[in-house]
Amino acid sequence: MEKKIGKQGYRETTSRTTTWSGIELKESYGPEDIKGFDYKKELGDPGQYPYTRGIYPNMYRGKLWTRRQPWGFGTPEDTNKQMKYLIEHGNTGLMVFRDQPTMHGLDSDHPLSRGEVGVSGVPLATLKDMEDLMAGIPLDKVSSTLLCASIVSPVILAQYIAVANKRGITLDKLRGTISNDPIMSYMCYSKEVNPPELGIKIWGDLVEYCAEYMPLWHAAYVSSCYNMRDYGLDAPQEVAFGLKIACSFIDGALRRGMDIDNVAKRMSFYCNAGIDIFEEVAKFRAMRRMWAKMLREKYGAKDPGTLKFKFAVQCSGHSLVPQQPLNNIARTSFETLGAVLSGAQSIFTTTFVEPICLATKEAQRNALGIQGIIAHETGVAAVADPLGGSYYVENLTNKIEEKATAIMNDVDKQGGFVAALINGWVEEKIDNGNLRYQQEIENGERLIVGVNYMTIPPEDDMDTPGGVLEIPPETEERQLARFKKVKESRNYEDVKSSIKNLREAAKKGENENLMPHIIKAVESMATVEEIMGTIRNAYGYTWDPWDYRQSPFENE
C-alpha cells in the first residue's frame, strides 16, 4: 500500500484505480473483456443503428461540431455586442444566458429582481429586450440557443418568434434550441416557479407548436444532464436520469395524442463533459445506444432521425477551481477533447475563470482557441469514433449501460422520475454523490491540483489573467429605465385583450396549446411576469410565486 505523503510529494503510482464514478478498472483489457460481443447489434458502423459509434457516417468530416460559447450580462444592447464579438472570434452558433429575474418569470422592476438584473445573464422582460438583443443578427442564417431552462421558456421563444415575424422571416427558416426543461428548473432552481405538472404541459405546448411550424428548431430539450452531474451525480446516474426525464416529457406529449417521431425527432440533450476522458467517451457512447434502443423498442419510433441521440456538451464547471486558475485551461481542454472523441454535436468550452467571475473577453477567446486547436491541429476530428474497438472503451461502455439501466429500473420502482423527484429520492442520490465527492477530496483519494495536491500559498497564487469581470453598477438602472419606457408607451388596451385571451385559453386545460396566445401577448408588449402570472393563475397557482405582487388585470 502506498505510503501517505504530503500535498507536494512526488507520487510514483496513480492515486486511483477506478473511474471518477467509482467503476473498478483492471490493469489492462483484452479480447476476453468483450467476449461474445456482437458488432452489428451492439455497435454498428458510424451512422448506423444503434448509433453507438456516432449518428453520422462521416461525423466531423461532414460538419464540425457547433462552437457555441455563451455570453450574456448587462442590458440587451450590451449582450448584443458580446455575441457579435464571439462570432468575430470563431463562434459558429449563438447561446444566450438570461438573468435570474427572467428565469423566474419576474419583471426587471420586481422587488426580488433588485441586484440581479443583468448580472448572470441578459434581462428579457419584453419583446423590446429581444429586439435589441438580436439587432443586426440574421435569424434565418444563424443557429441560436436560448438558455432559459424553466417554465418561462415559451415566453422567451415567443419573443424570438415575434422578432422573426416583424422581420418577415418565416418560422421554418429558424434554427436553434430553446432550453425547455422545467424538471431541471424545479430540481435545480426554484420549486415555487416550476411546478412539474404545469412544466410538462408547457413543454408539450412548445414541442407541439415547433413540430408544426418550426421543423429546424429543437424544442424538446433535456438540460438536466449537465446540472445534475455538476450537482453530484456520477456518469451512470447522469445517463439514467437524463433518459428518464426524457421519458417523462415524451409520455406527457403522447398523452396529448402526438406522434412519437414528431415528439422525439427534434429532441436534444445538454450534457456534462467531465475530466475522466475514457469514462466520458464511454458514457456518451452508451447513452447514444440506449436512446436508440429505447425509442425503437419501447416507443416504436420509425424515423431514423428520431433514433439519433443529439447532444450538446458543456465542460464541467464543477471540475474547475479558483486556485491556480490557468490549470483550468488544461482541464477544459481535456474535457473538450473527450466531447469531440464522443461525437458531440455542439460544444461549450467552459472558460478558465468560471469559478471566479463571469467570462472575460480573454477567457472567451481562449475557450474558442481550445476548440480550434482540437478541430484543426490534433487530428482527432478526422475519423468517426476513433476510440471504437478499444477493449477498454467497449468494456467501459457496456458497464455504464448496465449500471444506467439498473438505475432506470430503480426510477420506475419509484413511480417514474417526477414521482422520484417529488418524494425526495432524486435529491437523496444527489446529496450522497456530493458527500462522497467531498470525502474523497478530504481523504486524498481524489487529487485535485491546487486544492489538495501541488498546492501553493494563497499569496503566491497569481492574479487572474485578463482580470475579473464586474458588472457596471449603472446597468440595472439603465435596464429599469428601458423597461419603464416600454410599459409607458405600449397600448394598454391591447395588452389587456391579449392577456384575457391567454387566460381563457389556459383555463381550457391540457389540450389547448398556449403558444399562439403567448406570441400574441408578447407582440402586444405584455411582460414576462404578466404572461407567466396569467398562466399560473389559470392553473390555480399564485400570480407571483413569492406573493409580492398581484395580478393587475384581476378587475378588468
C-alpha positions as CSV (number, residue, x, y, z in Angstrom):
1,M,0.0,0.0,0.0
2,E,1.4,3.4,-0.9
3,K,2.6,5.5,2.0
4,K,0.7,8.6,2.7
5,I,2.7,11.7,1.6
6,G,2.2,15.4,1.7
7,K,0.4,17.6,-0.7
8,Q,3.6,18.4,-2.6
9,G,5.1,15.0,-2.6
10,Y,6.0,13.0,-5.7
11,R,3.9,10.0,-6.3
12,E,5.3,7.0,-8.2
13,T,1.9,5.5,-8.9
14,T,-1.5,6.7,-9.9
15,S,-3.7,7.7,-6.9
16,R,-6.8,5.9,-8.2
17,T,-7.7,2.6,-9.9
18,T,-11.3,3.4,-10.6
19,T,-13.1,5.9,-12.9
20,W,-14.3,9.1,-11.3
21,S,-17.7,7.4,-10.9
22,G,-16.1,4.6,-9.0
23,I,-16.2,1.9,-11.6
24,E,-13.3,-0.6,-10.8
25,L,-10.7,-0.8,-13.5
26,K,-8.3,-3.7,-14.5
27,E,-4.7,-3.1,-15.2
28,S,-5.3,-3.9,-18.9
29,Y,-8.1,-5.0,-21.2
30,G,-8.1,-7.6,-24.0
31,P,-10.5,-9.7,-26.2
32,E,-11.9,-11.6,-23.1
33,D,-13.3,-8.3,-21.8
34,I,-15.7,-8.0,-24.8
35,K,-16.2,-11.8,-25.3
36,G,-19.4,-12.6,-27.2
37,F,-19.9,-9.0,-28.3
38,D,-22.0,-8.7,-31.4
39,Y,-20.6,-5.9,-33.5
40,K,-23.6,-5.3,-35.7
41,K,-26.1,-5.5,-32.8
42,E,-24.2,-3.5,-30.1
43,L,-22.0,-1.2,-32.2
44,G,-22.7,-1.0,-35.9
45,D,-20.8,1.4,-38.2
46,P,-21.0,5.1,-37.6
47,G,-24.3,6.4,-38.8
48,Q,-26.0,3.0,-38.4
49,Y,-28.3,1.7,-35.7
50,P,-27.8,1.6,-32.7
51,Y,-25.5,4.6,-33.4
52,T,-23.0,3.7,-30.6
53,R,-20.2,5.0,-32.9
54,G,-21.9,8.2,-33.9
55,I,-25.1,9.4,-35.6
56,Y,-23.4,10.2,-39.0
57,P,-21.2,8.0,-41.1
58,N,-18.5,10.7,-41.7
59,M,-19.1,12.6,-38.4
60,Y,-16.8,15.7,-38.4
61,R,-15.6,15.2,-42.0
62,G,-19.1,16.2,-43.0
63,K,-19.5,19.0,-40.5
64,L,-17.6,20.0,-37.4
65,W,-19.5,20.4,-34.1
66,T,-21.0,23.8,-33.5
67,R,-18.8,26.1,-31.4
68,R,-21.3,27.7,-29.1
69,Q,-19.7,29.8,-26.5
70,P,-22.4,31.6,-24.5
71,W,-22.4,35.1,-23.1
72,G,-24.9,37.4,-21.5
73,F,-24.8,40.1,-19.0
74,G,-25.8,43.7,-18.8
75,T,-28.6,45.1,-20.9
76,P,-29.7,43.6,-24.2
77,E,-27.6,46.1,-26.1
78,D,-24.6,45.0,-24.1
79,T,-25.1,41.3,-24.8
80,N,-25.7,42.0,-28.5
81,K,-22.2,43.4,-28.6
82,Q,-20.9,40.4,-26.8
83,M,-22.5,38.0,-29.2
84,K,-21.1,39.8,-32.2
85,Y,-17.6,39.7,-30.6
86,L,-17.8,35.9,-30.2
87,I,-18.9,35.5,-33.8
88,E,-15.9,37.5,-34.9
89,H,-13.6,35.2,-32.9
90,G,-14.9,31.8,-34.0
91,N,-18.4,31.1,-32.6
92,T,-20.5,29.2,-35.2
93,G,-23.7,29.4,-33.2
94,L,-25.2,31.7,-30.6
95,M,-26.0,30.9,-27.0
96,V,-27.6,33.4,-24.7
97,F,-27.9,33.4,-20.9
98,R,-31.0,35.0,-19.3
99,D,-30.7,36.8,-16.0
100,Q,-32.2,35.3,-12.8
101,P,-35.4,37.5,-12.7
102,T,-36.3,36.5,-16.3
103,M,-35.7,32.8,-15.5
104,H,-38.0,33.0,-12.5
105,G,-40.7,34.8,-14.5
106,L,-40.2,38.2,-12.8
107,D,-40.0,41.6,-14.5
108,S,-36.9,43.8,-14.1
109,D,-38.8,46.1,-11.6
110,H,-40.0,43.3,-9.3
111,P,-38.7,43.8,-5.7
112,L,-36.8,40.5,-5.8
113,S,-35.1,41.5,-9.0
114,R,-33.1,44.2,-7.3
115,G,-29.4,43.5,-7.5
116,E,-29.9,40.6,-10.1
117,V,-30.9,42.5,-13.2
118,G,-28.4,41.8,-16.0
119,V,-25.9,40.1,-13.5
120,S,-25.8,36.5,-14.6
121,G,-27.5,36.9,-18.0
122,V,-29.5,39.3,-20.1
123,P,-32.9,40.6,-19.0
124,L,-35.6,39.5,-21.4
125,A,-38.7,41.1,-19.8
126,T,-40.4,42.3,-23.0
127,L,-40.3,42.0,-26.8
128,K,-38.2,45.2,-26.9
129,D,-35.5,43.4,-25.0
130,M,-35.4,40.6,-27.5
131,E,-35.4,43.0,-30.4
132,D,-32.4,44.9,-29.1
133,L,-30.6,41.6,-28.2
134,M,-30.9,40.3,-31.8
135,A,-30.3,43.6,-33.6
136,G,-28.2,43.1,-36.7
137,I,-28.1,39.3,-36.3
138,P,-29.6,37.4,-39.2
139,L,-32.0,35.0,-37.5
140,D,-32.5,33.0,-40.7
141,K,-28.8,32.3,-41.1
142,V,-27.6,31.6,-37.6
143,S,-28.4,28.8,-35.1
144,S,-29.4,30.2,-31.7
145,T,-29.7,28.5,-28.3
146,L,-31.9,30.4,-25.9
147,L,-30.9,29.3,-22.4
148,C,-33.9,29.7,-20.1
149,A,-34.3,26.2,-18.7
150,S,-37.5,27.0,-16.8
151,I,-41.2,27.1,-17.2
152,V,-40.7,30.6,-18.7
153,S,-39.2,29.1,-21.9
154,P,-42.3,29.5,-24.1
155,V,-42.3,33.3,-23.4
156,I,-38.6,33.6,-24.4
157,L,-39.2,31.6,-27.6
158,A,-42.3,33.6,-28.3
159,Q,-40.2,36.8,-28.1
160,Y,-37.8,35.3,-30.6
161,I,-40.6,34.3,-32.9
162,A,-42.2,37.8,-32.7
163,V,-38.8,39.3,-33.8
164,A,-38.7,37.0,-36.8
165,N,-42.3,37.9,-37.6
166,K,-41.6,41.6,-37.6
167,R,-38.6,41.0,-39.9
168,G,-40.7,38.9,-42.3
169,I,-38.7,35.7,-41.6
170,T,-40.9,32.6,-41.9
171,L,-40.6,30.2,-38.9
172,D,-39.5,27.3,-41.0
173,K,-36.2,29.2,-41.5
174,L,-35.4,29.5,-37.8
175,R,-32.7,27.1,-36.5
176,G,-31.8,26.6,-32.9
177,T,-32.8,25.3,-29.5
178,I,-34.9,26.6,-26.5
179,S,-33.7,25.1,-23.2
180,N,-37.1,23.8,-22.4
181,D,-36.6,21.6,-19.3
182,P,-38.9,22.6,-16.4
183,I,-38.0,19.4,-14.4
184,M,-34.4,20.6,-14.3
185,S,-35.5,24.0,-13.1
186,Y,-37.8,22.5,-10.4
187,M,-34.9,20.5,-9.1
188,C,-32.0,23.0,-9.5
189,Y,-33.5,26.4,-9.2
190,S,-37.0,27.1,-7.9
191,K,-39.8,24.7,-6.9
192,E,-42.1,27.7,-6.5
193,V,-41.7,28.8,-10.1
194,N,-41.6,25.4,-11.7
195,P,-44.4,23.0,-10.6
196,P,-43.5,19.9,-12.6
197,E,-47.1,19.1,-13.7
198,L,-47.5,22.6,-15.3
199,G,-44.0,22.4,-16.6
200,I,-44.7,19.2,-18.5
201,K,-47.8,20.7,-20.0
202,I,-45.9,23.8,-21.2
203,W,-43.1,21.5,-22.5
204,G,-45.7,19.7,-24.6
205,D,-47.1,23.0,-26.0
206,L,-43.7,24.1,-27.2
207,V,-42.9,20.7,-28.8
208,E,-46.3,20.5,-30.5
209,Y,-46.0,24.1,-31.8
210,C,-42.5,23.7,-33.1
211,A,-43.3,20.3,-34.7
212,E,-45.9,22.0,-36.8
213,Y,-44.3,25.4,-37.6
214,M,-40.6,25.2,-36.8
215,P,-39.1,22.0,-38.3
216,L,-35.5,23.1,-37.8
217,W,-36.0,24.0,-34.1
218,H,-35.1,21.8,-31.1
219,A,-37.9,22.4,-28.6
220,A,-37.8,19.0,-26.9
221,Y,-34.7,19.6,-24.7
222,V,-33.3,17.9,-21.7
223,S,-30.7,20.1,-19.9
224,S,-30.9,18.2,-16.6
225,C,-28.0,16.0,-17.5
226,Y,-25.5,18.8,-17.2
227,N,-26.8,20.3,-14.0
228,M,-27.4,17.1,-12.1
229,R,-23.9,15.8,-12.9
230,D,-22.4,19.0,-11.6
231,Y,-24.6,18.8,-8.5
232,G,-23.2,15.4,-7.5
233,L,-24.4,12.5,-9.8
234,D,-21.9,10.1,-11.4
235,A,-21.8,9.1,-15.1
236,P,-24.3,6.2,-15.0
237,Q,-26.7,8.3,-13.0
238,E,-26.4,11.2,-15.5
239,V,-27.3,8.8,-18.3
240,A,-30.2,7.2,-16.4
241,F,-31.7,10.3,-15.0
242,G,-31.4,12.2,-18.3
243,L,-33.2,9.4,-20.2
244,K,-35.9,9.0,-17.6
245,I,-36.6,12.8,-17.7
246,A,-36.9,12.5,-21.4
247,C,-39.4,9.7,-20.9
248,S,-41.5,11.9,-18.6
249,F,-41.7,14.5,-21.3
250,I,-42.4,12.0,-24.1
251,D,-45.1,10.3,-22.1
252,G,-46.8,13.6,-21.5
253,A,-46.7,14.5,-25.2
254,L,-48.0,11.1,-26.2
255,R,-51.0,11.5,-23.8
256,R,-51.8,14.6,-25.8
257,G,-52.1,12.5,-29.0
258,M,-48.8,13.5,-30.5
259,D,-46.8,11.1,-32.7
260,I,-43.5,9.7,-31.2
261,D,-41.5,10.7,-34.2
262,N,-42.8,14.3,-34.1
263,V,-42.0,14.5,-30.4
264,A,-38.5,13.0,-30.3
265,K,-37.0,13.7,-33.8
266,R,-36.0,17.2,-32.8
267,M,-35.2,16.2,-29.2
268,S,-31.7,17.1,-27.9
269,F,-29.8,16.8,-24.7
270,Y,-27.4,19.2,-22.8
271,C,-24.8,17.1,-21.2
272,N,-21.8,17.4,-18.9
273,A,-18.2,16.6,-20.0
274,G,-16.0,15.7,-17.1
275,I,-12.3,15.3,-16.9
276,D,-12.1,11.4,-16.9
277,I,-11.8,11.2,-20.7
278,F,-12.4,7.5,-21.2
279,E,-15.4,7.4,-18.9
280,E,-16.9,10.4,-20.6
281,V,-16.4,8.8,-24.1
282,A,-17.9,5.6,-22.8
283,K,-20.8,7.5,-21.2
284,F,-21.9,9.2,-24.4
285,R,-21.5,6.1,-26.5
286,A,-23.7,4.2,-24.0
287,M,-26.3,6.9,-23.9
288,R,-26.5,7.1,-27.7
289,R,-27.1,3.3,-27.9
290,M,-29.6,3.3,-25.0
291,W,-31.6,6.1,-26.6
292,A,-31.8,4.4,-30.0
293,K,-32.9,1.1,-28.4
294,M,-35.4,2.8,-26.1
295,L,-37.0,4.8,-28.9
296,R,-37.3,1.8,-31.2
297,E,-38.2,-0.9,-28.7
298,K,-40.3,1.0,-26.0
299,Y,-41.9,3.8,-28.1
300,G,-42.0,2.2,-31.6
301,A,-40.3,5.1,-33.3
302,K,-39.8,4.5,-37.0
303,D,-38.0,7.6,-38.3
304,P,-34.2,7.0,-38.2
305,G,-33.8,10.7,-37.3
306,T,-35.7,10.0,-34.1
307,L,-33.3,7.3,-33.0
308,K,-30.2,9.5,-33.3
309,F,-29.2,10.8,-29.9
310,K,-28.3,14.5,-30.5
311,F,-26.4,16.2,-27.7
312,A,-24.6,19.4,-26.8
313,V,-21.8,19.4,-24.2
314,Q,-20.6,21.9,-21.7
315,C,-17.3,21.3,-19.9
316,S,-17.9,20.6,-16.2
317,G,-18.0,23.8,-14.2
318,H,-17.7,21.7,-11.1
319,S,-14.3,20.4,-12.1
320,L,-12.8,23.9,-12.2
321,V,-11.3,25.6,-9.1
322,P,-10.2,29.2,-8.3
323,Q,-6.8,28.1,-7.2
324,Q,-4.1,28.4,-9.9
325,P,-6.8,29.3,-12.5
326,L,-4.5,28.7,-15.5
327,N,-4.7,25.0,-14.7
328,N,-8.4,25.2,-15.7
329,I,-7.3,25.7,-19.3
330,A,-5.8,22.2,-19.2
331,R,-8.9,20.8,-17.6
332,T,-11.3,22.3,-20.1
333,S,-9.0,21.2,-23.0
334,F,-9.2,17.6,-21.9
335,E,-12.9,17.8,-21.3
336,T,-13.4,19.3,-24.8
337,L,-11.2,16.6,-26.3
338,G,-13.4,14.0,-24.6
339,A,-16.6,15.6,-26.0
340,V,-15.1,15.5,-29.5
341,L,-14.0,11.9,-29.2
342,S,-17.6,11.2,-28.1
343,G,-19.1,12.7,-31.2
344,A,-20.9,15.8,-29.7
345,Q,-22.9,18.0,-32.0
346,S,-22.3,21.2,-30.1
347,I,-19.6,22.2,-27.5
348,F,-19.4,25.0,-24.9
349,T,-15.9,25.0,-23.5
350,T,-16.3,26.5,-20.1
351,T,-13.8,29.4,-19.5
352,F,-11.0,29.2,-17.1
353,V,-12.4,32.0,-15.0
354,E,-15.7,30.1,-14.3
355,P,-15.1,29.6,-10.5
356,I,-14.1,33.3,-10.2
357,C,-16.3,35.5,-12.3
358,L,-18.3,35.8,-15.5
359,A,-16.4,35.1,-18.6
360,T,-14.0,37.8,-19.7
361,K,-13.0,38.6,-23.3
362,E,-9.7,36.9,-22.8
363,A,-11.2,33.8,-21.3
364,Q,-13.7,33.5,-24.2
365,R,-11.0,33.8,-26.8
366,N,-9.0,31.2,-25.0
367,A,-12.0,28.8,-24.9
368,L,-12.6,29.3,-28.7
369,G,-8.9,28.7,-29.3
370,I,-9.1,25.4,-27.5
371,Q,-11.8,24.2,-29.8
372,G,-10.0,25.5,-32.8
373,I,-6.8,23.6,-31.8
374,I,-8.7,20.4,-31.2
375,A,-10.6,20.7,-34.5
376,H,-7.7,21.6,-36.8
377,E,-4.4,20.7,-35.1
378,T,-4.8,17.4,-33.1
379,G,-6.2,15.3,-35.9
380,V,-8.9,13.7,-33.7
381,A,-11.8,15.0,-35.8
382,A,-10.6,13.2,-38.9
383,V,-12.1,9.8,-38.0
384,A,-15.5,8.9,-36.7
385,D,-15.4,7.3,-33.3
386,P,-11.5,7.0,-33.2
387,L,-11.6,5.1,-29.9
388,G,-14.1,2.5,-31.1
389,G,-12.9,-1.1,-30.9
390,S,-10.7,-0.4,-27.9
391,Y,-11.1,-3.3,-25.5
392,Y,-11.2,-0.8,-22.6
393,V,-13.6,1.7,-24.1
394,E,-16.0,-1.0,-25.3
395,N,-16.0,-2.8,-21.9
396,L,-16.5,0.5,-20.1
397,T,-19.3,1.5,-22.5
398,N,-21.1,-1.8,-21.6
399,K,-20.6,-1.3,-17.9
400,I,-22.0,2.2,-17.9
401,E,-25.0,0.9,-19.9
402,E,-25.6,-1.9,-17.4
403,K,-25.4,0.4,-14.4
404,A,-27.5,3.1,-16.0
405,T,-30.2,0.5,-17.0
406,A,-30.3,-0.7,-13.4
407,I,-30.8,2.9,-12.2
408,M,-33.6,3.5,-14.7
409,N,-35.3,0.4,-13.3
410,D,-35.0,1.9,-9.8
411,V,-36.6,5.1,-11.1
412,D,-39.5,3.1,-12.4
413,K,-40.0,1.5,-9.0
414,Q,-40.4,5.0,-7.6
415,G,-43.3,5.6,-10.0
416,G,-41.3,7.5,-12.6
417,F,-38.9,10.4,-12.5
418,V,-41.5,13.1,-11.4
419,A,-42.6,10.9,-8.5
420,A,-39.0,10.2,-7.6
421,L,-38.2,13.9,-7.7
422,I,-41.2,14.9,-5.5
423,N,-40.7,12.2,-2.9
424,G,-37.0,13.2,-2.4
425,W,-35.4,10.1,-3.9
426,V,-33.5,12.0,-6.6
427,E,-32.4,14.6,-4.1
428,E,-31.0,11.9,-1.8
429,K,-28.9,10.5,-4.7
430,I,-27.5,14.0,-5.4
431,D,-26.7,14.6,-1.8
432,N,-25.0,11.2,-1.4
433,G,-22.9,12.0,-4.5
434,N,-21.8,15.4,-3.2
435,L,-20.9,13.8,0.2
436,R,-18.9,11.1,-1.5
437,Y,-17.1,13.6,-3.7
438,Q,-16.1,15.8,-0.7
439,Q,-15.0,12.9,1.4
440,E,-12.7,11.6,-1.5
441,I,-11.1,15.0,-1.6
442,E,-10.6,15.2,2.1
443,N,-9.1,11.7,2.4
444,G,-6.8,12.2,-0.6
445,E,-8.5,9.6,-2.8
446,R,-9.4,12.2,-5.3
447,L,-6.5,14.5,-6.0
448,I,-7.1,18.0,-7.5
449,V,-4.1,20.1,-8.3
450,G,-4.2,23.3,-6.4
451,V,-6.8,22.1,-3.9
452,N,-5.3,19.0,-2.1
453,Y,-2.3,18.3,-4.2
454,M,0.6,20.5,-5.6
455,T,-0.8,23.5,-3.7
456,I,0.9,26.8,-3.3
457,P,0.4,29.5,-0.6
458,P,-2.5,31.8,-1.4
459,E,-0.3,34.8,-1.5
460,D,1.8,33.2,-4.3
461,D,-1.3,32.5,-6.4
462,M,-1.2,34.8,-9.4
463,D,-3.9,37.2,-10.3
464,T,-6.5,36.0,-12.9
465,P,-5.1,36.8,-16.4
466,G,-7.3,39.3,-18.0
467,G,-8.7,40.5,-14.7
468,V,-12.1,39.9,-13.1
469,L,-15.3,40.9,-14.9
470,E,-17.5,43.2,-12.9
471,I,-21.0,44.3,-13.9
472,P,-21.1,48.1,-14.1
473,P,-23.3,49.4,-11.2
474,E,-25.4,51.6,-13.6
475,T,-26.5,48.5,-15.6
476,E,-29.6,47.8,-13.6
477,E,-30.8,51.5,-13.7
478,R,-30.4,51.5,-17.5
479,Q,-32.5,48.4,-17.8
480,L,-35.1,49.7,-15.4
481,A,-35.4,52.9,-17.5
482,R,-35.8,50.9,-20.7
483,F,-38.4,48.7,-19.1
484,K,-40.4,51.7,-17.7
485,K,-40.4,53.4,-21.1
486,V,-41.8,50.2,-22.8
487,K,-44.6,50.0,-20.3
488,E,-45.5,53.6,-20.6
489,S,-45.5,53.7,-24.4
490,R,-47.4,50.4,-25.1
491,N,-51.1,50.2,-25.9
492,Y,-52.6,49.0,-22.6
493,E,-55.9,48.0,-24.2
494,D,-54.0,45.7,-26.5
495,V,-52.2,44.2,-23.5
496,K,-55.4,43.6,-21.6
497,S,-57.1,42.0,-24.6
498,S,-54.2,39.6,-25.2
499,I,-53.9,38.7,-21.5
500,K,-57.6,38.0,-21.4
501,N,-57.4,35.7,-24.4
502,L,-54.4,33.9,-22.8
503,R,-56.2,33.4,-19.5
504,E,-59.3,31.9,-21.3
505,A,-57.1,29.6,-23.3
506,A,-55.2,28.4,-20.3
507,K,-58.4,27.6,-18.4
508,K,-59.3,25.2,-21.2
509,G,-56.7,22.8,-19.9
510,E,-54.4,20.2,-21.3
511,N,-55.5,20.1,-25.0
512,E,-55.3,23.9,-25.6
513,N,-51.9,24.9,-27.0
514,L,-50.9,28.2,-25.3
515,M,-48.1,29.1,-27.7
516,P,-50.2,31.1,-30.2
517,H,-51.8,33.1,-27.4
518,I,-48.4,33.7,-25.7
519,I,-47.0,35.0,-29.0
520,K,-49.9,37.4,-29.3
521,A,-49.4,38.6,-25.7
522,V,-45.7,39.2,-26.4
523,E,-46.5,41.1,-29.6
524,S,-48.8,43.4,-27.5
525,M,-45.8,44.1,-25.3
526,A,-47.1,42.1,-22.3
527,T,-44.2,41.4,-20.0
528,V,-42.8,38.1,-19.0
529,E,-44.3,38.5,-15.5
530,E,-47.7,39.4,-16.8
531,I,-47.8,36.4,-19.1
532,M,-46.5,33.8,-16.6
533,G,-48.6,35.2,-13.8
534,T,-51.7,34.8,-16.0
535,I,-50.9,31.2,-16.8
536,R,-50.1,30.5,-13.2
537,N,-53.4,32.0,-12.0
538,A,-55.4,29.9,-14.6
539,Y,-53.8,26.7,-13.3
540,G,-54.5,27.5,-9.7
541,Y,-51.2,29.0,-8.6
542,T,-50.5,32.5,-7.3
543,W,-49.6,35.2,-9.8
544,D,-46.3,35.8,-8.1
545,P,-44.6,32.7,-6.7
546,W,-43.4,34.7,-3.7
547,D,-46.6,36.8,-3.2
548,Y,-45.0,40.2,-3.6
549,R,-47.4,41.3,-6.3
550,Q,-50.9,40.5,-7.5
551,S,-52.4,40.5,-11.0
552,P,-53.1,44.0,-12.3
553,F,-55.8,42.5,-14.6
554,E,-58.0,40.9,-12.0
555,N,-60.7,43.5,-12.0
556,E,-60.5,44.4,-15.7
